[in-house]
């Protein structure tokens, strides 16, 4: 597992999916000073594609503090205006022993880009990430998709970039159902989830503000054949599919990833949340819970909590 440390890319390794307190830790990548990717390394993800490991992550050059000459172009204050997406490559079958080097910066058309992920489909490889409509929008943050020629190169031009989702629902806005002002309304943290039995493809994404109690997960389903066609996606507008559980003091649950038990009989969601919603990002901890599937093939997520939970089937 990997997660935001802010200063570098760190890899964790645990024998048990439900216990990360005693995990091994390894520095995977330390950026040099004075580059466009030296500070605020966010949302790293580890992917195995075409027999190599790739880490896709977000970073910026200057501590996320644009000068006034840049900030004044935005309707609101726009920290993260210089954040972009980068890719590390680690050859080999074992990410723990692989040597990772910077492969490329992904083309996001010199615009704000965070929380990049890969979407693998029969028609090819795609990059889905959190984006603005324009360079200096500031907000809202949306979900964009582009086509890739390989894990480190985008083949779509700017006119081909598609916006799949915008935070138009009350539960995607911060504070909840803000009646004016779209500042901090967000769709971010997209992750591919595939139903192993039906083959249905979903994007489970994070909505609202990431350091807020209302942070939750939303759902897009690919109901057509072309991931680049907005009409081929169906958004679940009724509400979050995974959200805070105040009775268990489980707040701000978001930016999930998905895996299966060692014997492949169970599906698991790994996510972050916080017990104290007033302490923001510093209050996050790692959680893992089993989930199931509904009769229509959509994911059926549990209420978030703290367990203790039974370890995944086949894990010792």
Secondary structure, 3 states (H helix, E strand, C coil): CEEECECCEEEEECCCCCCCCCCEEEEEECCCCCCCCCEEEEEEEEEEECCEEEEEEEEECCCCCCCHHHHCCCCCCCCCCCCEEEEEEEECCCCCCCCEEEEEECCCCCCCEEEEEEEEECCEEEEEEEECCCCCCCCCEEEEEEEEEECCEECCCHHHCEEEECCCCHHHCCCCCCCCCCCCCEEEEEEEEECCCCCCEEEEEEECCCCCCCCEEEEEEECCCCCCCHHHEEECCCCCCECCEHHHCEEEEEEEEEEECCCCCCEEEEEEEECCCCCHHHHEEEEEEEEEECCCCCEECCCCCCCCCCCCCCCC
